[in-house]
Amino acid sequence: QVRLVESGGGLVRAGGSLRLSCVASGSRVAFERIDRMAWHRQAPGKERELIATITTAGATSYADSVKARFAISRDNAEGTIYLQMNNLKPEDTGDYYCFAGSEAFGAHYWGQGTQVTVSS
C-alpha cells in the first residue's frame, strides 16, 4: 500500500500562486511499482479531472486548462510531488487530489485532497 498526503491548499486571490505538495509513504515494494503520479482536481458540482501527470522518467503532461500556468515536479529522494500553480483563476477552485498509479500492476492510490479557493 502507498499512502499519499497532500498539503498546501488555501484561499488566494485571482492572479496569485500556491504550491501543493504530496508526500508518498508506505510499502517499499508497492512504492517501487509506481510508474506515474498525478494531480486531479474536482471543482464544485463537477467530475474529477486529471490536470497534471509526471512519470518515473520525469515526463510531464497537462490539461489544456492549466498548461503554461501549472507545473508538476517530483523529488524522488523525498517521495514527494509538487504542483506549482501560478496566475490562479476563480475556475481553478476545487479539491485537489494526489494520485499514484502502476499500470503494470493495476494499482491506484489516492490522497484525501486539499482545498483550493481562488477569489475574484
C-alpha positions in Angstrom: 0.0 0.0 0.0 1.0 3.6 -0.7 -0.2 6.4 1.5 -0.5 9.9 -0.1 -0.8 13.1 2.0 -1.5 16.4 0.3 -0.9 19.9 1.7 -0.6 23.5 0.6 -4.2 24.3 -0.3 -5.8 27.5 0.8 -7.5 30.8 -0.2 -5.8 33.0 -2.7 -6.8 35.9 -4.9 -7.0 35.6 -8.7 -3.6 36.1 -10.2 -1.9 34.6 -7.1 0.1 31.4 -6.7 0.1 28.3 -4.5 2.3 25.3 -4.3 0.7 21.9 -3.4 2.8 19.1 -2.0 2.0 15.4 -1.9 4.1 13.1 0.3 4.1 9.4 -0.5 4.9 6.7 2.0 4.3 3.0 2.6 5.4 -0.3 1.3 8.7 -0.2 -0.5 7.6 -2.9 -2.9 4.3 -1.0 -3.7 6.2 2.3 -4.0 8.7 0.9 -6.4 5.9 -0.3 -8.7 4.5 3.2 -9.1 5.1 4.4 -12.7 3.3 7.7 -12.5 1.9 10.3 -10.2 -0.6 13.0 -10.9 -2.8 15.7 -9.6 -6.5 15.7 -10.2 -9.0 18.4 -9.5 -12.7 18.3 -8.6 -14.5 21.6 -8.9 -17.8 22.1 -7.1 -20.5 20.3 -8.9 -18.2 18.8 -11.5 -16.5 15.5 -12.0 -12.9 14.9 -11.0 -10.4 15.7 -13.8 -6.8 14.9 -14.5 -4.8 18.1 -14.7 -1.1 17.1 -14.4 0.9 13.9 -14.7 4.6 13.0 -14.1 6.1 9.7 -14.8 9.0 8.0 -13.1 11.1 9.1 -16.0 10.2 12.7 -15.4 7.9 13.2 -18.4 5.1 15.6 -17.7 1.7 16.3 -19.3 -1.0 18.8 -18.5 -4.7 19.5 -19.2 -5.2 22.4 -21.6 -6.9 24.4 -18.8 -3.7 24.6 -16.7 -1.0 24.4 -19.3 1.6 27.2 -19.0 0.3 28.1 -15.6 0.8 25.0 -13.5 4.0 22.9 -13.2 4.3 19.4 -11.7 7.6 18.2 -10.3 8.9 15.5 -8.1 11.6 14.9 -5.5 12.4 11.2 -5.7 14.6 11.3 -2.6 11.8 12.7 -0.5 9.0 10.7 -2.2 7.2 13.9 -2.9 5.5 15.6 -5.9 4.6 19.2 -6.2 2.2 21.3 -8.1 3.2 24.9 -8.6 0.1 26.9 -9.6 0.6 30.4 -10.9 -1.8 33.0 -12.3 -4.6 31.3 -10.5 -8.2 31.9 -11.7 -11.5 31.5 -9.9 -12.2 28.5 -12.1 -9.2 26.7 -10.5 -11.2 26.5 -7.3 -11.7 22.9 -6.2 -10.4 20.0 -4.3 -7.0 18.8 -5.5 -6.1 15.2 -5.2 -2.8 13.4 -5.4 -2.7 10.1 -7.3 -0.1 7.4 -7.7 -0.5 4.5 -10.1 1.0 1.4 -11.6 -0.3 0.3 -15.0 1.7 -2.9 -14.8 0.2 -3.9 -11.5 -3.2 -2.2 -11.8 -2.7 -0.3 -8.6 -4.3 3.1 -7.9 -3.8 5.2 -4.8 -5.4 8.5 -3.8 -4.8 11.1 -1.2 -7.6 12.8 0.8 -7.4 16.0 -1.1 -6.6 19.6 -0.3 -8.9 22.5 -1.0 -8.0 25.5 -3.2 -10.2 28.5 -3.3 -9.5 31.4 -5.7 -11.4 34.6 -5.2 -12.0 37.1 -7.9 
